Amino acid sequence: MSELKVLVLEDDENLRELLCETLQDEGYRSEGAANGVEAIQKVTSGVYDVLLVDVRMEGMSGLEAFAYIRQQGVELACLVITGYATEEDSIRAIRLGVGDYLRKPFEMKELLLRLARVSAVYQRQREGLSREQRLQRQLDWLHQLHCPKPARLAGEVAAQLARGLQLDKVHQLEVQVAASLAQQGLNPEEASDWVGEGLTSYQENWDGSGPQGLAGDLIPLAGRIVRMALLAASHGENPQELTQHYPEVLDPHLLFALEFRSSQAQDKQLRRLLDLARGLLYTGQNTEATLALQEAEKLSEGPQAAEVQLLLAELEPLPLRQPRLQRLLESARGWGPGWEARMLTEAALLLLETRPEQATLWLREAYGRVEQQVFKVLAQLGLWALGQAPDWSPLEALAVLLQPQHEPRLLRALPWLGPALLRWWLSDRRDSGPFLRFLRHYAGPMVPAVVKLSPAQRMQLLELLQLQPQGVPAAWLETLSQENDQQLRTLALQLSGKRKESAGKPPPLHLRSFGNFTVSVGGRSLHDKVFRGQRNRILLACIAASQTQAEDRVREAFWPEELEKGRKGLYNALFHVRKALRPEGWKGECDYFLRQQEVLGLDPDLEPWHDLWEVERGLSRLRYLEWDDWQSEMSNILALTEGVYLDGCYMDWAVERRGQLEIQLAEALFKGCARALEREAWSRLSEWSQRLLERDTANQAAAVYRIRALCQLGRPEDAMRTFETVSRKVRAEFGEEPSMEMVEWSARARMWLAP
């Protein structure tokens, strides 16, 4: 007899009931699910050991359901049964870790044998789980079982306190689980053995007045952490309030740790506001950036306020900057010599263009005092740009700023540094190779610097760059083609025409994101391995999901850690993606990405093709088209959307986009059905209503459209099958009977069948 619980996912009702009965006769505990959605709901609200699943079903397939369950962190064994297994299904089952594969038709004896084998492997794996894995699994199940918000908060506070005390991962999980359970009122005696001391001693008080009379350090640390977490969760994590109400019962060392955590949380919120403000500032949304900074100003004090004030100064008109910066420097004198020297550097650079004398004084003082390399370099480059250090070469200092972690500071410096660099290069063209690569990489942000050159200097720049193999950047030519100077404008237009005629474009980039995400360059499909990881591949899909994407949103989606880690992660991922996309044998410049300030996107000049863009453009065009063109456009859209958008990707941005597309496609199909019915276009009505039912098998409005079309096409048998299938789904999913309209049209279909 087995104690294992089996969930049978099978859309054939008779087969599902037969399998459940057979398993129960063999000692298994079994339940059935008619579709993938029902299976997911049951698994996330109960405990199952084995999933017995049919691959091919209407709507969500069995493997799709299993993939989603795995994505949620739920571990259970899986035995797949199917009438026909494609190579794609087999590969996907292997990747998902399916335990075994059984073809229909099969004998029950064979099924039980395979199930016993899968169950035995699962049992061995489960028994071999480490303590950390078991605790993590219990925590996952707590969250999946709709853990109340106070319980979840208590667990999070406990885990963060444990991390702050540098406890290992096992103890962090132990106190997190214990705090979550304790908050829900679980009696310590009822606790599982593997929750540990956190749940058996959390009722003790520091002063010895608890149930067992333990006091001070005699109380296990885990119990003290859980007690602190419970009270913190119920008092808004306010250390001062806890100190006031519970001065004798809480560990004073943990109160200090809670104060530190509280300040960290506030700092994290401040960092997010600053990231948002920078992104808005660099995309020209100054009003929105100011509002974000005003909110950040409320959370900041002392050195934390420095960056807020610097960004506010950057948003102010040039003549009004100095008073705010002067106030900031006065405040910085109390922050220590390191902070004061840094603030001198930052303030001087903001005044470099409008108050060069004041900027020079501050930079000289800062250069002699600042210790951090990046600010030393900025002070050096500032003095060089002002002509105060003519013997310095900027290349060595520039190399420091070109490091990925310093790129935001480089971009902020380009308004004053860019023109100085260009003037220097035009007068002294040493080391032109590395410098030209820098110019082309930052061609977009360097446009204002090009404009600031004199007409003679701009002409000289064009003449020099046209001799280079890769020519003049397109962003510069576009700007210079609109110059008032006739000679300059003519040369820019000539070079722009030559650039287009040179056929210097790399092969076209094609992206398909409905179904499996596929990438091809010049007709050559790229294998997943060339991207050096699934995350890099999905990163490309994320950037391509819109014409442009703010970098901070991309970093938040893929690297929700500290800002610097996110920047490094994005830089490395883009490096691998660029390398993967580079065409074989291509000798020229090749970068499919367009990166300007804090915005990422695919370069439109290279004419990338993306099925998502085609679908969205098609959906927007539908509202303006007459019937014939409407049919053609809808056919194109449906041909592109045979699969689900980014199937298998469950990141928040992908799920949200997938849901939006499903709604838009459903709305378009319903409008198409209404127009087809009006024109008695029965074939179109049948086709489009069927596509609606494929997306929502219990959609009764679509079923009525389908039944009406099938009757008119002389297919009453198919109409009755549609009625029966949808009725069964409605009863299974909603516990309701079919609508009167469906019943009425099914009756008409029966009349068509009558002799």
Secondary structure in CASP SS format (residue, H / E / C, confidence):
PFRMAT SS
TARGET T0000
AUTHOR 0000-0000-0000
METHOD secondary structure of the structure
MODEL  1
M C 1.00
S C 1.00
E C 1.00
L C 1.00
K E 1.00
V E 1.00
L E 1.00
V E 1.00
L E 1.00
E C 1.00
D C 1.00
D C 1.00
E H 1.00
N H 1.00
L H 1.00
R H 1.00
E H 1.00
L H 1.00
L H 1.00
C H 1.00
E H 1.00
T H 1.00
L H 1.00
Q H 1.00
D H 1.00
E C 1.00
G C 1.00
Y C 1.00
R E 1.00
S E 1.00
E E 1.00
G E 1.00
A E 1.00
A C 1.00
N C 1.00
G H 1.00
V H 1.00
E H 1.00
A H 1.00
I H 1.00
Q H 1.00
K H 1.00
V H 1.00
T C 1.00
S C 1.00
G C 1.00
V C 1.00
Y C 1.00
D C 1.00
V E 1.00
L E 1.00
L E 1.00
V E 1.00
D E 1.00
V C 1.00
R C 1.00
M C 1.00
E C 1.00
G C 1.00
M C 1.00
S C 1.00
G H 1.00
L H 1.00
E H 1.00
A H 1.00
F H 1.00
A H 1.00
Y H 1.00
I H 1.00
R H 1.00
Q H 1.00
Q C 1.00
G C 1.00
V C 1.00
E C 1.00
L C 1.00
A E 1.00
C E 1.00
L E 1.00
V E 1.00
I E 1.00
T E 1.00
G C 1.00
Y C 1.00
A C 1.00
T C 1.00
E H 1.00
E H 1.00
D H 1.00
S H 1.00
I H 1.00
R H 1.00
A H 1.00
I H 1.00
R H 1.00
L H 1.00
G C 1.00
V C 1.00
G C 1.00
D E 1.00
Y E 1.00
L E 1.00
R E 1.00
K C 1.00
P C 1.00
F C 1.00
E C 1.00
M H 1.00
K H 1.00
E H 1.00
L H 1.00
L H 1.00
L H 1.00
R H 1.00
L H 1.00
A H 1.00
R H 1.00
V H 1.00
S H 1.00
A H 1.00
V H 1.00
Y H 1.00
Q H 1.00
R H 1.00
Q H 1.00
R H 1.00
E H 1.00
G C 1.00
L C 1.00
S C 1.00
R H 1.00
E H 1.00
Q H 1.00
R H 1.00
L H 1.00
Q H 1.00
R H 1.00
Q H 1.00
L H 1.00
D H 1.00
W H 1.00
L H 1.00
H H 1.00
Q H 1.00
L C 1.00
H C 1.00
C C 1.00
P C 1.00
K H 1.00
P H 1.00
A H 1.00
R H 1.00
L H 1.00
A H 1.00
G H 1.00
E H 1.00
V H 1.00
A H 1.00
A H 1.00
Q H 1.00
L H 1.00
A H 1.00
R H 1.00
G H 1.00
L C 1.00
Q C 1.00
L C 1.00
D C 1.00
K H 1.00
V H 1.00
H H 1.00
Q H 1.00
L H 1.00
E H 1.00
V H 1.00
Q H 1.00
V H 1.00
A H 1.00
A H 1.00
S H 1.00
L H 1.00
A H 1.00
Q H 1.00
Q C 1.00
G C 1.00
L C 1.00
N C 1.00
P H 1.00
E H 1.00
E H 1.00
A C 1.00
S C 1.00
D H 1.00
W H 1.00
V H 1.00
G C 1.00
E H 1.00
G H 1.00
L H 1.00
T H 1.00
S C 1.00
Y C 1.00
Q C 1.00
E C 1.00
N C 1.00
W C 1.00
D C 1.00
G C 1.00
S C 1.00
G C 1.00
P C 1.00
Q C 1.00
G C 1.00
L C 1.00
A C 1.00
G H 1.00
D H 1.00
L H 1.00
I C 1.00
P C 1.00
L H 1.00
A H 1.00
G H 1.00
R H 1.00
I H 1.00
V H 1.00
R H 1.00
M H 1.00
A H 1.00
L H 1.00
L H 1.00
A H 1.00
A H 1.00
S H 1.00
H C 1.00
G C 1.00
E C 1.00
N C 1.00
P H 1.00
Q H 1.00
E H 1.00
L H 1.00
T H 1.00
Q H 1.00
H H 1.00
Y C 1.00
P C 1.00
E C 1.00
V C 1.00
L C 1.00
D C 1.00
P H 1.00
H H 1.00
L H 1.00
L H 1.00
F H 1.00
A H 1.00
L H 1.00
E H 1.00
F H 1.00
R H 1.00
S H 1.00
S H 1.00
Q H 1.00
A H 1.00
Q H 1.00
D H 1.00
K H 1.00
Q H 1.00
L H 1.00
R H 1.00
R H 1.00
L H 1.00
L H 1.00
D H 1.00
L H 1.00
A H 1.00
R H 1.00
G H 1.00
L H 1.00
L H 1.00
Y H 1.00
T C 1.00
G C 1.00
Q C 1.00
N H 1.00
T H 1.00
E H 1.00
A H 1.00
T H 1.00
L H 1.00
A H 1.00
L H 1.00
Q H 1.00
E H 1.00
A H 1.00
E H 1.00
K H 1.00
L H 1.00
S C 1.00
E C 1.00
G H 1.00
P H 1.00
Q H 1.00
A H 1.00
A H 1.00
E H 1.00
V H 1.00
Q H 1.00
L H 1.00
L H 1.00
L H 1.00
A H 1.00
E H 1.00
L H 1.00
E C 1.00
P C 1.00
L H 1.00
P H 1.00
L H 1.00
R H 1.00
Q H 1.00
P H 1.00
R H 1.00
L H 1.00
Q H 1.00
R H 1.00
L H 1.00
L H 1.00
E H 1.00
S H 1.00
A H 1.00
R C 1.00
G C 1.00
W C 1.00
G C 1.00
P H 1.00
G H 1.00
W H 1.00
E H 1.00
A H 1.00
R H 1.00
M H 1.00
L H 1.00
T H 1.00
E H 1.00
A H 1.00
A H 1.00
L H 1.00
L H 1.00
L H 1.00
L C 1.00
E C 1.00
T C 1.00
R C 1.00
P H 1.00
E H 1.00
Q H 1.00
A H 1.00
T H 1.00
L H 1.00
W H 1.00
L H 1.00
R H 1.00
E H 1.00
A H 1.00
Y H 1.00
G H 1.00
R H 1.00
V C 1.00
E C 1.00
Q C 1.00
Q H 1.00
V H 1.00
F H 1.00
K H 1.00
V H 1.00
L H 1.00
A H 1.00
Q H 1.00
L H 1.00
G H 1.00
L H 1.00
W H 1.00
A H 1.00
L C 1.00
G C 1.00
Q C 1.00
A C 1.00
P C 1.00
D C 1.00
W C 1.00
S C 1.00
P H 1.00
L H 1.00
E H 1.00
A H 1.00
L H 1.00
A H 1.00
V H 1.00
L H 1.00
L C 1.00
Q C 1.00
P H 1.00
Q H 1.00
H H 1.00
E H 1.00
P H 1.00
R H 1.00
L H 1.00
L H 1.00
R H 1.00
A H 1.00
L H 1.00
P H 1.00
W H 1.00
L H 1.00
G H 1.00
P H 1.00
A H 1.00
L H 1.00
L H 1.00
R H 1.00
W H 1.00
W H 1.00
L H 1.00
S H 1.00
D C 1.00
R C 1.00
R C 1.00
D C 1.00
S H 1.00
G H 1.00
P H 1.00
F H 1.00
L H 1.00
R H 1.00
F H 1.00
L H 1.00
R H 1.00
H H 1.00
Y C 1.00
A C 1.00
G C 1.00
P C 1.00
M C 1.00
V H 1.00
P H 1.00
A H 1.00
V H 1.00
V H 1.00
K H 1.00
L C 1.00
S C 1.00
P H 1.00
A H 1.00
Q H 1.00
R H 1.00
M H 1.00
Q H 1.00
L H 1.00
L H 1.00
E H 1.00
L H 1.00
L H 1.00
Q C 1.00
L C 1.00
Q C 1.00
P C 1.00
Q C 1.00
G C 1.00
V C 1.00
P C 1.00
A H 1.00
A H 1.00
W H 1.00
L H 1.00
E H 1.00
T H 1.00
L H 1.00
S C 1.00
Q C 1.00
E C 1.00
N C 1.00
D C 1.00
Q H 1.00
Q H 1.00
L H 1.00
R H 1.00
T H 1.00
L H 1.00
A H 1.00
L H 1.00
Q H 1.00
L H 1.00
S H 1.00
G H 1.00
K H 1.00
R H 1.00
K H 1.00
E H 1.00
S C 1.00
A C 1.00
G C 1.00
K C 1.00
P C 1.00
P C 1.00
P C 1.00
L E 1.00
H E 1.00
L E 1.00
R E 1.00
S C 1.00
F E 1.00
G C 1.00
N C 1.00
F C 1.00
T E 1.00
V E 1.00
S E 1.00
V E 1.00
G C 1.00
G C 1.00
R E 1.00
S E 1.00
L C 1.00
H C 1.00
D H 1.00
K H 1.00
V H 1.00
F H 1.00
R C 1.00
G C 1.00
Q H 1.00
R H 1.00
N H 1.00
R H 1.00
I H 1.00
L H 1.00
L H 1.00
A H 1.00
C H 1.00
I H 1.00
A H 1.00
A C 1.00
S C 1.00
Q C 1.00
T E 1.00
Q E 1.00
A E 1.00
E H 1.00
D H 1.00
R H 1.00
V H 1.00
R H 1.00
E H 1.00
A H 1.00
F H 1.00
W C 1.00
P C 1.00
E C 1.00
E C 1.00
L H 1.00
E H 1.00
K H 1.00
G H 1.00
R H 1.00
K H 1.00
G H 1.00
L H 1.00
Y H 1.00
N H 1.00
A H 1.00
L H 1.00
F H 1.00
H H 1.00
V H 1.00
R H 1.00
K H 1.00
A H 1.00
L H 1.00
R C 1.00
P C 1.00
E C 1.00
G C 1.00
W C 1.00
K C 1.00
G C 1.00
E C 1.00
C C 1.00
D C 1.00
Y C 1.00
F E 1.00
L E 1.00
R E 1.00
Q E 1.00
Q C 1.00
E C 1.00
V E 1.00
L E 1.00
G E 1.00
L E 1.00
D C 1.00
P H 1.00
D H 1.00
L H 1.00
E C 1.00
P C 1.00
W E 1.00
H E 1.00
D H 1.00
L H 1.00
W H 1.00
E H 1.00
V H 1.00
E H 1.00
R H 1.00
G H 1.00
L H 1.00
S H 1.00
R H 1.00
L H 1.00
R H 1.00
Y H 1.00
L C 1.00
E C 1.00
W H 1.00
D H 1.00
D H 1.00
W H 1.00
Q H 1.00
S H 1.00
E H 1.00
M H 1.00
S H 1.00
N H 1.00
I H 1.00
L H 1.00
A H 1.00
L H 1.00
T C 1.00
E C 1.00
G C 1.00
V C 1.00
Y E 1.00
L C 1.00
D C 1.00
G C 1.00
C C 1.00
Y C 1.00
M C 1.00
D H 1.00
W H 1.00
A H 1.00
V H 1.00
E H 1.00
R H 1.00
R H 1.00
G H 1.00
Q H 1.00
L H 1.00
E H 1.00
I H 1.00
Q H 1.00
L H 1.00
A H 1.00
E H 1.00
A H 1.00
L H 1.00
F H 1.00
K H 1.00
G H 1.00
C H 1.00
A H 1.00
R H 1.00
A H 1.00
L H 1.00
E H 1.00
R C 1.00
E C 1.00
A C 1.00
W H 1.00
S H 1.00
R H 1.00
L H 1.00
S H 1.00
E H 1.00
W H 1.00
S H 1.00
Q H 1.00
R H 1.00
L H 1.00
L H 1.00
E H 1.00
R H 1.00
D C 1.00
T C 1.00
A C 1.00
N C 1.00
Q H 1.00
A H 1.00
A H 1.00
A H 1.00
V H 1.00
Y H 1.00
R H 1.00
I H 1.00
R H 1.00
A H 1.00
L H 1.00
C H 1.00
Q H 1.00
L C 1.00
G C 1.00
R C 1.00
P H 1.00
E H 1.00
D H 1.00
A H 1.00
M H 1.00
R H 1.00
T H 1.00
F H 1.00
E H 1.00
T H 1.00
V H 1.00
S H 1.00
R H 1.00
K H 1.00
V H 1.00
R H 1.00
A H 1.00
E H 1.00
F H 1.00
G C 1.00
E C 1.00
E C 1.00
P C 1.00
S C 1.00
M H 1.00
E H 1.00
M H 1.00
V H 1.00
E H 1.00
W H 1.00
S H 1.00
A H 1.00
R H 1.00
A H 1.00
R H 1.00
M H 1.00
W H 1.00
L H 1.00
A C 1.00
P C 1.00
END
